[in-house]
Amino acid sequence: METTVDARGLACPQPVINTKKALEALKDGGKVVTIVDNEVARDNVVKLARSLECAVEVEQRGTDYYIHIRKEGLPSTQLSVHPGQVILITSDTLGRGAQELGELLMRNFLQTLADGEVMPRCLLFINSGVKLCCEGSPALATLLNLEQRGVEILSCGTCLDYYQLKEKLCVGSITNMYTILEHLLSAEKVITL
């Protein structure tokens, strides 16, 4: 059985959500073809399929991507708690008040984190926090160090688009709200800045 999910023109994270629903409705051995019209949606749907242990092939037709996903026995859709902390960074400053002080505090926080023994599992950047992961950020070297030490760094694609920074991302990878929510719900502990 094959199901087609036409997700062209849909905003993040809708292509991922629609694909997941289609996969959940299939029996083992079924196939979903999701059609998207941008690389971020393509990458996010592929990540979802791989995380669910499905076979994935991508075919480009013009400006559209046809993602062929074969369900081979999905793991449980119940989220399980993964060890480690997740830090959600919602701004390029820490605290409220003077901008310059907030920028200094954020740099100091990230540097102290990088100098520590205990590493978080993941750093999630949303809203103006994505600026910290982009070209020209004073925190870039620190974030690259954290990434090299095994910390997953994810920036919201919608936020990068809003600030027109997608092409300037220098550390980590682009993600969507679906994946951000999965990380938050499955974390042993979440810290929000």
PAMARNU-536599 format. One record per residue (C-alpha): residue in three letters; residue number from 1; x, y, z. Coordinates in steps of 0.2 Angstrom, whole numbers, padded with zeros to 4 digits. Last residue first. Layout:
REM PAMARNU-536599
PT  res    n      X      Y      Z
PT  ALA  NUM      X      Y      Z
...
END
This chain:
REM PAMARNU-536599
PT  res    n      X      Y      Z
PT  LEU  193   0086   0153   0145
PT  THR  192   0077   0137   0148
PT  ILE  191   0084   0121   0156
PT  VAL  190   0076   0105   0152
PT  LYS  189   0080   0088   0162
PT  GLU  188   0079   0070   0158
PT  ALA  187   0074   0075   0140
PT  SER  186   0061   0066   0130
PT  LEU  185   0048   0080   0130
PT  LEU  184   0061   0094   0126
PT  HIS  183   0070   0084   0112
PT  GLU  182   0053   0079   0104
PT  LEU  181   0047   0097   0105
PT  ILE  180   0063   0103   0096
PT  THR  179   0061   0089   0083
PT  TYR  178   0043   0095   0079
PT  MET  177   0048   0113   0080
PT  ASN  176   0060   0111   0065
PT  THR  175   0079   0109   0064
PT  ILE  174   0094   0117   0056
PT  SER  173   0111   0110   0060
PT  GLY  172   0125   0114   0072
PT  VAL  171   0138   0128   0069
PT  CYS  170   0141   0141   0056
PT  LEU  169   0123   0146   0050
PT  LYS  168   0125   0161   0039
PT  GLU  167   0115   0155   0024
PT  LYS  166   0100   0152   0036
PT  LEU  165   0102   0170   0043
PT  GLN  164   0087   0179   0036
PT  TYR  163   0081   0184   0054
PT  TYR  162   0064   0176   0050
PT  ASP  161   0072   0162   0040
PT  LEU  160   0084   0157   0054
PT  CYS  159   0069   0157   0066
PT  THR  158   0059   0146   0055
PT  GLY  157   0074   0134   0053
PT  CYS  156   0075   0133   0072
PT  SER  155   0093   0130   0077
PT  LEU  154   0100   0113   0083
PT  ILE  153   0117   0110   0092
PT  GLU  152   0121   0092   0098
PT  VAL  151   0134   0092   0111
PT  GLY  150   0148   0079   0107
PT  ARG  149   0164   0088   0113
PT  GLN  148   0166   0095   0095
PT  GLU  147   0149   0103   0097
PT  LEU  146   0154   0111   0113
PT  ASN  145   0170   0118   0105
PT  LEU  144   0160   0124   0090
PT  LEU  143   0148   0133   0102
PT  THR  142   0163   0141   0111
PT  ALA  141   0171   0147   0095
PT  LEU  140   0154   0154   0089
PT  ALA  139   0150   0164   0105
PT  PRO  138   0155   0181   0098
PT  SER  137   0143   0178   0084
PT  GLY  136   0149   0185   0067
PT  GLU  135   0142   0171   0056
PT  CYS  134   0128   0161   0065
PT  CYS  133   0125   0150   0080
PT  LEU  132   0122   0164   0092
PT  LYS  131   0110   0172   0081
PT  VAL  130   0099   0157   0083
PT  GLY  129   0095   0163   0101
PT  SER  128   0084   0177   0092
PT  ASN  127   0070   0165   0091
PT  ILE  126   0075   0147   0095
PT  PHE  125   0091   0138   0099
PT  LEU  124   0091   0120   0106
PT  LEU  123   0107   0114   0114
PT  CYS  122   0108   0096   0116
PT  ARG  121   0115   0082   0128
PT  PRO  120   0121   0094   0140
PT  MET  119   0140   0092   0145
PT  VAL  118   0146   0089   0163
PT  GLU  117   0164   0093   0166
PT  GLY  116   0164   0112   0163
PT  ASP  115   0174   0123   0152
PT  ALA  114   0160   0123   0138
PT  LEU  113   0147   0127   0151
PT  THR  112   0157   0142   0158
PT  GLN  111   0160   0148   0140
PT  LEU  110   0141   0147   0136
PT  PHE  109   0136   0156   0152
PT  ASN  108   0150   0169   0150
PT  ARG  107   0144   0173   0132
PT  MET  106   0126   0174   0138
PT  LEU  105   0131   0186   0152
PT  LEU  104   0141   0197   0140
PT  GLU  103   0126   0198   0128
PT  GLY  102   0114   0202   0143
PT  LEU  101   0125   0216   0149
PT  GLU  100   0126   0224   0132
PT  GLN   99   0107   0223   0130
PT  ALA   98   0104   0231   0147
PT  GLY   97   0089   0224   0156
PT  ARG   96   0082   0206   0155
PT  GLY   95   0091   0190   0157
PT  LEU   94   0104   0181   0145
PT  THR   93   0105   0188   0128
PT  ASP   92   0105   0180   0111
PT  SER   91   0087   0174   0115
PT  THR   90   0077   0158   0117
PT  ILE   89   0091   0145   0122
PT  LEU   88   0083   0129   0126
PT  ILE   87   0096   0118   0136
PT  VAL   86   0093   0099   0135
PT  GLN   85   0100   0089   0150
PT  GLY   84   0106   0071   0149
PT  PRO   83   0098   0053   0149
PT  HIS   82   0084   0050   0136
PT  VAL   81   0067   0048   0142
PT  SER   80   0056   0038   0131
PT  LEU   79   0043   0045   0119
PT  GLN   78   0029   0033   0114
PT  THR   77   0029   0030   0095
PT  SER   76   0035   0012   0098
PT  PRO   75   0047   0007   0085
PT  LEU   74   0040   0006   0067
PT  GLY   73   0040  -0010   0058
PT  GLU   72   0048  -0009   0040
PT  LYS   71   0039   0007   0034
PT  ARG   70   0046   0012   0017
PT  ILE   69   0048   0030   0014
PT  HIS   68   0050   0038  -0003
PT  ILE   67   0053   0056  -0002
PT  TYR   66   0049   0066  -0018
PT  TYR   65   0057   0082  -0018
PT  ASP   64   0051   0097  -0029
PT  THR   63   0060   0110  -0038
PT  GLY   62   0061   0100  -0054
PT  ARG   61   0059   0082  -0049
PT  GLN   60   0071   0077  -0036
PT  GLU   59   0070   0059  -0029
PT  VAL   58   0074   0055  -0011
PT  GLU   57   0075   0037  -0004
PT  VAL   56   0072   0032   0014
PT  ALA   55   0070   0015   0023
PT  CYS   54   0062   0017   0039
PT  GLU   53   0070   0016   0056
PT  LEU   52   0058   0029   0065
PT  SER   51   0073   0040   0067
PT  ARG   50   0077   0038   0049
PT  ALA   49   0060   0043   0043
PT  LEU   48   0060   0058   0054
PT  LYS   47   0077   0064   0048
PT  VAL   46   0071   0061   0030
PT  VAL   45   0056   0072   0034
PT  ASN   44   0067   0086   0041
PT  ASP   43   0080   0085   0027
PT  ARG   42   0066   0087   0014
PT  ALA   41   0057   0101   0023
PT  VAL   40   0074   0110   0024
PT  GLU   39   0077   0107   0006
PT  ASN   38   0061   0115  -0001
PT  ASP   37   0046   0110  -0011
PT  VAL   36   0040   0094  -0002
PT  ILE   35   0032   0078  -0008
PT  THR   34   0030   0064   0004
PT  VAL   33   0029   0046  -0003
PT  VAL   32   0023   0034   0010
PT  LYS   31   0025   0015   0009
PT  GLY   30   0018   0000   0018
PT  GLY   29   0029  -0015   0023
PT  ASP   28   0022  -0014   0041
PT  LYS   27   0004  -0007   0041
PT  LEU   26   0001   0011   0037
PT  ALA   25  -0008   0024   0048
PT  GLU   24   0007   0028   0059
PT  LEU   23   0017   0032   0043
PT  ALA   22   0003   0044   0037
PT  LYS   21   0003   0053   0054
PT  LYS   20   0022   0054   0054
PT  THR   19   0022   0062   0036
PT  ASN   18   0009   0075   0041
PT  ILE   17   0019   0080   0056
PT  VAL   16   0035   0081   0047
PT  PRO   15   0027   0091   0033
PT  GLN   14   0018   0102   0046
PT  PRO   13   0034   0107   0055
PT  CYS   12   0038   0119   0047
PT  ALA   11   0026   0128   0034
PT  LEU   10   0017   0119   0020
PT  GLY    9   0019   0125   0002
PT  ARG    8   0022   0107  -0004
PT  ALA    7   0017   0094   0009
PT  ASP    6   0008   0082  -0003
PT  VAL    5   0008   0066   0007
PT  THR    4   0005   0051  -0004
PT  THR    3   0001   0034   0003
PT  GLU    2   0006   0017  -0004
PT  MET    1   0000   0000   0000
END
